Amino acid sequence: MAKQHRRQGAQAKLNLVSLMDIFTIIVFFLLMSSSDIEVLQSQKSITLPESVSDKKPAATLVIMVDAQQLMIGREVIAKVDDEMNLTSPTIDSLTLALKNRAIMELEKRPLSEGKLESSDGLAVTIMGDKSVPYRLLKKIMATCAAADYRKISLAVSAIEARTSEGPQNVMVGGDV
């Protein structure tokens, strides 16, 4: 009885090792599950069209087009009004910018990959405002193809697909 009184009188100890193991597992689970979602950077001036897409966006070069200007990153490439007035099938300033970016991309590749084969092409995502005229979008895509960016994707805002089976999960992006 004396032993039992001594044990009950002593302060209880908390074993933190098991608790830390559980939290470590939870942190790794959250990190791994959150990496499946990719969101393209957008600007407030661009309202993407809505569409149903089942493909995830890939990390590619992004061309942004709003009502006033055409941009790659934060660099303004051309003014929309100026390009709409020209009859050229491509955009010269965009061609130059894309070719410069293609050279930088090829320099990053390992030597074993070598140059692009004729069937290959670089990837680009066009993030255009839904008010952008089709004629301008067609010029941008023709310019991308001429500059060896043949894997063209259009960025859209994902909406739920309405089927008889119920809503499905959709992702932003999609090949053209």
Long-range contacts (C-beta under 8 A, 24 or more apart in sequence): 38-171, 38-172, 39-172, 40-125, 40-127, 40-155, 40-172, 40-173, 42-127, 45-129, 46-127, 46-128, 46-129, 47-129, 47-130, 47-131, 48-127, 48-128, 48-129, 48-130, 48-155, 48-156, 48-157, 49-128, 49-130, 49-156, 49-157, 50-156, 50-157, 50-158, 50-159, 51-156, 51-157, 51-158, 51-159, 51-174, 52-158, 52-159, 52-160, 52-161, 52-170, 53-156, 53-158, 53-170, 53-171, 53-172, 53-173, 53-174, 54-168, 54-170, 54-171, 54-174, 55-171, 55-173, 55-174, 55-175, 56-171, 56-172, 56-173, 57-125, 57-153, 57-155, 57-171, 57-172, 57-173, 58-123, 58-125, 58-153, 58-173, 60-123, 60-124, 60-125, 60-151, 60-153, 61-98, 61-101, 61-122, 61-123, 61-124, 61-125, 61-149, 62-124, 62-125, 62-126, 62-127, 62-155, 63-94, 63-124, 63-125, 63-126, 63-127, 63-140, 63-144, 64-127, 64-128, 65-126, 65-127, 65-128, 65-129, 65-132, 65-136, 65-137, 65-140, 66-128, 66-129, 66-132, 67-129, 67-131, 67-132, 70-94, 70-140, 72-97, 72-98, 72-101, 80-132, 80-136, 83-136, 83-139, 84-133, 84-135, 84-136, 88-139, 89-139, 89-142, 90-139, 90-142, 90-143, 90-146, 91-139, 91-140, 91-143, 94-140, 94-143, 94-144, 94-147, 95-143, 95-146, 95-147, 98-124, 98-143, 98-144, 98-147, 98-148, 98-149, 99-147, 99-148, 102-147, 102-148, 102-149, 116-148, 120-150, 121-145, 121-148, 121-149, 121-150, 121-151, 122-148, 122-149, 122-150, 122-151, 123-149, 123-151, 123-152, 123-153, 124-149, 124-151, 124-152, 124-153, 125-152, 125-153, 125-154, 125-155, 125-173, 126-152, 126-153, 126-154, 126-155, 127-155, 128-154, 128-155, 141-176, 151-175, 152-176
